[in-house]
Amino acid sequence: MVTQARLLQYRGKAGERRVILAQDDAPRFVEGAKTTRELAGMAATQGQTLLELARSSLSDEVADIEQLFADGQLLAAIDHPDDARILLTGTGLTHLGSAEGRDKMHRQLSEAEQLTDSMRMFQEGLEGGKPPAGQFGQQPEWFYKGDGQSLVGPRDPLISPHFAQDGSEEPELAGIYLIGDNGQPFRLGIALANEFSDHVTERHNYLWLAHSKLRPAAIGAELLLGDAPTDIRGTSRILRAGKCIWEKPFLTGEDNMSHTIANLEAHHFKYAAFRRPGDIHVHFFGTATLSFSDDIRTQEGDVFEIGASPFALPLRNELKQDRASWQELRVL
């Protein structure tokens, strides 16, 4: 049973925007703000938490979030009218067991007795990824995924570019952040995510990891407020023509990670460029479960379905292929 408070973004058939607070009782619409970003800005200015402000602004109008999800009227947990003000980033090799699949991709048979860079980074995370509060721990792997153009919602397709060699799911959590007027980062909450990647490209050469990550990513409709649960268990599956061809449980939350979320955040926001007032950050925390590691090859039309408690709603994204190539560069 879902009990932790969550914020959702609604868009009506006429385009009107509203925010929903879902908690123990029936989900209700919030007054005074049209988007979660707007509500978060108000909370930061007023010195309140998002939950405090949302609870004080509840209307009497009940929202059926399951029906709204089915109707496609729930958006990604966060957005911004200017795509350039959203930054999508992530960290890898952060979960217990996450090194195995990566190591299999990167290991060469001639180096069987030598640790790969992936395994070395994973072991360093095990040793130093959970420092005392207020201290920097081991620096994690970090990557860039794109800006708001690459962010899709819980029912939207994930479009693989024409040059991609693979398009596969990565079920995980994403932290959602707002940079305040004085450059202070605020964590708004966490969302369920599919950090979609090209694992064939990555496997060819680890230095192509950066290329493999420049893909769209999906986040769920629910922004989980407050501290993230330390043990989150979910299921990732792939549906083909309506039938499940692969299914596997996944674990996340700090009990199942080699880094604390605070350490991942500290190493991200230590850079001044990531503390620009008004920006939104979506930061993916990593995973240990991939269908690619089980030799699954996705096809256009496959549907990625990811669900986990304490989220009430899943991600359900269809894989599509973009066959259009970019036009030739011209010199002015």
DALIN-V465993 format. One line per field, one symbol per residue. phi: phi as a letter, one per 40 degrees, with the letter a starting at -180 (. if undefined). burial: + if it has 24 or more other ideal C-beta (glycine too) atoms within 12 Angstrom, else -. Layout:
phi->???
burial->???
This chain:
phi->.cbccbbbbbbcccgcbabbbbacccdbcbcgacbcccccccccccgbcdccccccbcccccbccccccccgbbcdcaaacbdccbbbaabbfbbcgccccccccbcbdcbccbccdccccccccdcbcbcddgbcbccccbabbibccccbccbccbbccccccaabcacabbcbbbccdcgccbccibbcabcdabcccccdadccddccccacabbccbcccgccdcbbbabbabbbfgbcbaaacbbagccbbcbccdcccccccccdccbcdgcbbbbcchabbbcdccgcbcbdgcbcbbaaccccbccabccbbccccccdcbbc
burial->---++++++++-----+++++++---++++--++++++++++++----+++-+++-++----+-+--++---++++++++----+++++++++++++++-+++-++----------+++-++--++--++------++-+++++++++-++++++++++++--+++++++++++++++++----+++++++++++++++-+++--+--+-+++++++++++++++--++--+-++++++------+++-+++++-++++++++++++++----+++-++++++++++++++++--+-+---+++++++++++++++++++------------
